[in-house]
């Protein structure tokens, strides 16, 4: 996977020659192994691995800039809650200034997600889930790196749909939500739309 | 004063007295108000900062004088619209100031209009979590707050673990979306299919939800008492279409609930913003282990 967020990677200190040679051998061996594994790996499973890595990369970026914002912690002072959220939002937004739709939901991931979602909203059983998703009609400008408007309600995501989608890292505040038929990946700590998928459900 | 006018005045006075008595009796507590029972209030869809919220808050404060409760459950939509400092003030801190000053603890659950960062607000007593449980000291009642907007595997696993571990006589749930409803939104069927089997398996006694802007008491379902209380500041008059589920409903005014749990019975009284009791009753605890909660 490339670096989907356009974040410059730091250059490490100069390493001793033997360490470098060892590392090089290791990298070559690992690459050969990875290549052979990839041939054998189910491409769909690989797509999910890719999704997880992209999510992880987002969280790594967030962790990096987290210190720039006031710490999110329990407080009696409501002002501090918004200050921390807005600070984190701004820091992430600056750090992924070049981010665009599809950075996380790449075409392959998008295809996989549609395939996972489709059976969950089809038929009589699926109709209940779809009705839950579409119950709220939030008006949200779908744009990566923008804020989910406070005044707009959030859709409820049916448990069956959540169980069908790849689980998101626990306790990190990332959530799948819907804006009508569009799926969004929402960072609830920053109230930021990380990525979205147009017409994710039929 | 001519006799006719005197009679009229007397008649007016009598009418006024009757009205006053009616309102007074409506405000009268129907709850047993026992010393060792658990007292709490329920409000839902409360965070507008509008006159309805203030009226309910004032009534709630008045009722506390005769029914001392230290807990208020919030069934979600705690803050509508923006969530800045002034919003927390106008939609929560000011309306409930008298209760907050009296050290009443509010326990919030998240509605579809609430940002997840509310979990960080100490006066909501969520401990930084979107779902949590607590138990009043020395009482065999355990409360569970759920995030009904987002029932993922982690929350389901947590719920099962906590329910299995609880040995409280009473298990009481509160969250936003009603599992049974005769209103505009209707029953949260997809959610119900996931969580109700756990409620049944682990002996949940009562469930309080919001979301619908009215009051509805549902006929017991699978032995569980379900209440929708989502009119503490928002109101959709005429929105309740009583169905075969409905035991009692009220959709013509704002309301809140007072609840008292004794060892064997859950007593409730639902009161409108005008001080009229719109529903009340006593519901027996379902058969289950009488072991005390040691946790």
Interface residues (C-beta under 8 A of the other chain):
Chain A: X72 X73 X74 X75 X76 X77 X78 X79 X81 X82 X84 X85 X128 X129 X132 X135 X136 X150 X151 X153 X154 X155 X156 X157 X158 X159 X160 X162 X163 X167 X170 X173 X175 X188 X189 X191
Chain B: X80 X81 X82 X83 X84 X85 X87 X88 X89 X93 X112 X113 X115 X116 X117 X118 X120 X121 X122 X123 X127 X128 X148 X149 X150 X151 X152 X153 X154 X156 X177 X185 X188 X189 X190 X191 X193 X194 X195
